[in-house]
Amino acid sequence: MTKILIFSISFLFLTSCNQAQEKKENSSKGNRPETETNAVPNHLQWMDNKIDSMLTANNIPGFAIGVIEDGKVSWASGYGEMERTAGVPFSTESICQIASLTKMFTGAIVKELINEGKLKPQEPITKYLDDVLDDDAKERFSEVTVEFVLHHRSGIPNHAPSVNRIDGDPMLIAYTQNDMDKDLNTIELEFEPNEKWAYSNYGYDILGYICEKASGKSYDALIKEYITDKYGLENTFINLIETKQKLVATPYRKDDRTIKTKPWNMGKEVPSGGIYSNVDDLLKLMSVQIDHYRKYSENPSNSSLILTSNVAETGYDGLRYGYGLFKRKNRLDHFGDLDGYGSDYRLTPEYNVGIVCLTSSGGVWLDDLMDDIYLELLESKK
């Protein structure tokens, strides 16, 4: 009896250890690329190895990626943990703030309102902010059109003047409507409208406000109507609610990835970078977007996801910008970094491919990684 008891305890201990080790390996390395024949395509295996190497070299806590080929998801995987030492794997269901990738969503809302006749891209923004701006502000903004703001050619500064935040720290005090109204009446343009291209986060915050004014609905309601409900994105939202909290990954500072930081509380600055989402939702949206672009090339339409049919030159080596997406040759993309979370979204409709990734600690490493693996994806299609 004693021998049986000792054997049982030993067996349970070894089983527990094996399960813990398996969980650790799955957590740190994600789901390996697999096919029905178990013959892993060379480009996916290369990507997997490259990701492993980059995450280790940069001490990244959590990362998830999804790949679309032939218009369908060919591989999706998570790496690392939701929170260091917690033992919960980071997956494609893990939710992060998507930072500047949010601008693609804001651009899509603008397109919807233009299609409905509620916004006109060539109109000055003063038309939609008439009840907010004083006479001096109306004069300053009289030549700033909706489209100039969409294309980052407005002269509006990159950041709201009343937001004080130390670089690297999260934004924890929401930017209010009163803050917005005050700043709109005090900011000065940095250059004449359409004189040049200069990226402006604050410009997209103003666009979100204009969308609210033009539609009579909150930005949250517009996201639900035109994006999340329309395309079935169940884990994409702007207000962090308790039922979603367990899916939200803990962000870590990019200057010291052992230190936790916090999601941003952005208020009226959400339209430039505050949406929450996960890789699964973004893959779903990207698949639809690729399909719309491919159909658009044959029969132009008013799809709200066609964001680069009208673009502006940036002055950077053929790089152009549309309604929330960059365009370079045949690639469309946007990168996001929120001093904690990072995102990258790239698609080439011509090849029917795309890649999206999210991480709980951003930085330049992410752009470097995505440059390499996206090139590998495109090379595999030639």
N, C-alpha and C positions, 0 to 999 in steps of 0.2 A: 504493500500500500504506500509506504514511504517513497519507494523508488518511482512508483507511478506518479505520485504527487510532484516529486522533483522533476521528472521528465515533463510533466504538464506545464510546470512553471517555466522551465527552460524553453519549451516549445513556444509558449506565449511570448516570452521575452524576445526570442529570435525573430518571431513573426512581427512583433511590434517594431523592432529595430529595422527590419527589412522594409516595412511599410513607411517608416519615418524617412529612411534613406530614399525610397522611391518618391515620396512626396517632395523631399528636398530637391531631388534631381529634376522632377517635373516643374517645380517652382522656379528653379534657376535657369533651366534650359528651354522650357516651353514644349509645345507639341511639335515633334519632328515632322517634316514634310512626308506625307505618305500618299501613295496612289493605290488603286485597286490591285495592281500587280506587285506592289511593294518596291517597284523600281522608281526611286526618287529622281526626278528630273535634275540634271546637273546644275541648272541655274538656281533652283530652290535650295539644293544642298549647299551651294556656294553662299547664298544669302544667309542661310542658317548659321554657317560657320563664321561668316563675317560679323553677324550680329553678336554671336557669343563673344568673339574677340573684342569688339568695340565696347560692349557693356561691361566686360571685365576690366578693360583698360581704363574706363572712365568711372568705375564704381557706381553704375546706374542701379537704383533700387527696383524700378519696375518699367516694363516696356511691352507694348503689344503692336503687332503688325498684321496687315491683311493685304493680300495680293489678288488682283483681278486679271484673268487672262481669258481671251475669247468672250469677254463680257460677263464672265462668271467668276466667283471666288475660287481660286485654285489652292490657296493656302492662307490660313489665319492662325496666329499663335501668340501666346503670352510668355514673358520671361520675367524672372525675379519675383518679388513679393509686393503685395498691396501696402504692407508696412514692414519695415525691417524687423526681423526676429519674431514676427507675429505668426508666421507659418501659413499665411493665406496666399496662394499663388496669384500673381498678376495675370489677367487673362484678357481676351478680346471683349469681355463683358465689363471690365474695369472702367469706371467713369473718371474722366479728367476734365478740367477746363481746357478748352481747345485754343485759347488765346486768339491770335489774329486770324486764324481760320474762320472765326466768327464773321469776319467781313464778307465772306462768301454768302453767308445766310442773310446778312443785311442787304447785300446786292440783289439777292433773289427776291426779297420782299419789295425792294424798290422796283424791280422789273414787273412784279405782279401789279403794283399800284399804277405803274405806267400803262400796262396793258388794260387796266380798268379805267384809265382816263383820270385817275385821281392825282397823279403826278405828271409833270411835263419836264423832261430832262433839260430843256433849253430855258426854262423859267428861272429867274433869280430866286435864291432861297428866301429872300425877304417876303415873297408872296406867301410863303407858308408859315413865316414867323412874324407876321405883321403885328400880332397882338403881344409879342414879347419884346421886340426891338424898339428902342427909342429912335428919335430922328437921326442922331449922329451915327448910330449903328446901321440904320437903313441906308445911309449914304455910303458907309464903308463897304457894305456887302452888296451894293446895287448891281455890281457886275459879276458877282459870284453865282454861277448857275448850279443847279443840282448835279449836272453832269461833270462840271469841273471838280466838285467835291468827290464824286464817285471815282474820278480818274486821278485824284491827288494832285490836281493842278489849280487849287483854289487860293492858295496863299494862307490858308488857315494854319495856325501853329500845330505842331505834332501833339502837344499835350495841353490839357485844360489848365489855365493859370492858377486856379484855386486848389488844385490837388497837390498836396505836399507829401511826398513819399521818398524814402531813402532807397536808392537802387539796391535791389536784392531782397528787400522786405516786401511782404504782401500788402495789398491795399485792404485795410480792414474797416475803414469808415466810408460808407457809401456816398457817392456823388449824387446829390439831390437835384430835383427840378429847380429849386431856388438857386442852387449853385450854378446850374446851366444858364438860367435866365440872367444871373448877375454877370457871368463870364462873357456871354454873348454880347452884352452891352459895354464891355470894357476891352476885349481883345483887339489887337491891331493885326492886320494882315502882314505877313512877312515878305510878300512880293505881290505884284499886280496879278490878278486872276488870269490864268492861262499863259503866264510868262514862262513858267518852267514846271518841272515835275518835282514834288517833294512829299514824301510819305507823311500822312497825317492821321494818327489815331483819333484825334479829337474831331476831325472832319467826319469820320464815320459815326461818332457819337451824335453829332449834330444831325446826320442823315437819319439815324434812328428816331430822333426827336421829331424831325420833319415827317417821317412816316406816320408817327402817332398823330400829328396835327392833321395830316392829309386824310387819314382814314377814320379818325375819331376812336381809335382802338389803342390799347397799350402795346408796347413792343412784345411783351410776353404773349398776348393774344394773337398778334400777327405771326409770331413764330409757330404757334400751335396751328393756326388756320392754314398758313401757306407752306409750312415745312413739315412739322412733326406729324400732324394728323394726315396730311396729304400723302406722305411717303411712308407712313407707318414706323416712325422712329420713336420707340417706346422709352428710350433712355437718353433723350436729348431734351434739355430744358434750361431755363435761366435761374430759377429759384430752387435752391437746394432744400428738398423736403426730407422729412425723417425716414420715409419709406425707401428712399434712394441712398441714404447715408452709408449703408453697409457696402454699397457698390463703389463708393468714391475712394479712389486711391489717395494715400497720404503723400503730399508733395514734399520734396526735399530741396534745400537750397543748392544752387548750382555752384556756388563758391566753396561749399563744404557739404558734401552729400551724406554726411552722417547726422546733419541737423535738420529736424523737421521744420517745415514752414506751414502755411495755411492757404486754403482756397481764398481767392479774392472776393471781397464784397464791393461790387462795382456800381450798383445803382444805375444811373443814367449813362454810365460808361460801358455798359454791357455790349452795345452794338458794335464796338470796336474789338472786343476780345473776351467777353465773359461767359459765353455759352458752355454748358457741360454736355459731353457726349461720350460715346465709346466707339471702339473700332468696328464693332458689329453694325451699329447704326450708320456710321460713316461709309462703310462698304456698301450698304444698301442704297444710300443716297448716290454714291459714286457710280454704281452699276446703272442706275436710272439716268444719271447725268451723261455717262458715256453713250448710252443708247440714244439720248436726245441729240447729242452732238453729231453722232453718225447719221441720224435721220436729217438733221439740219443741213448737213453738207449736200444732201440730195434735194431737200425741199425746205428752205428756210421757214422757220416758224417763230412764234412768240413765246416759246417755253421760257419759264422764269429761271431755268438752270443753264441757259445759254448766256453766259456772262461775259464772253469775249467777242461777241459779234461787233461790238463797238469798243475800240481800245485807244489808248493814248500812248505815245512814245515816252519812255522814261529818260532816254539819253544814255542808257547803260547797255551797250553792245547788243542792240536789237531787242532788248527787253521791253515789253509793253504791259499795260495794266488796263483791265476792264472793270466790270462791276463787282469787284471783290476777288478777282483771280489775276495772277500774272500770266502772260503768254510769252513763251520763247520758242521760236520755230514751231514745232508741232506739239509742244508740251504745255499743259496748263497746270498751274500749281499755286499753293500758298503755304507759307511757313508761319508757325506761331510759337512765341516764347513768353512765359508769364512769370519769370523768376521763380520757377518751381515746376510747373507743367510745361511740356513742349508738344508740338504737333507738326505733322508734315503730310501734305495731301498733293498727290501728283497723278495726272492722267494724260494719256495720249490716245484720243478717240480713233485716230487713223489706224493704230495697231490694236485697238480694242483692249487696252490694258491700263492698269492703274495700281498705285500703292498708297496706303494710308497707314500712319503710325501715330501712337500716343505714348508719352512717357511721363513719369512722375518726377523727373529732374531734367530740365532742358539744358540748352547750351549749344555751342558751335559744333560739338561732336555729332549732333543729330543731323544737321545739314550735310556734314561730311559723309556720314553713313548712308544717308538717303541718296546722295549723288552717286555713290559707288553701286548700291544695290539696284537703283533704277536704271543705271547704264547697263548693268548685267541683264536686267529684265528686257530691255530694248534689244540688246545684242542677241538674246535668245530667239527673238522674233524675226531676225533677218535671215 
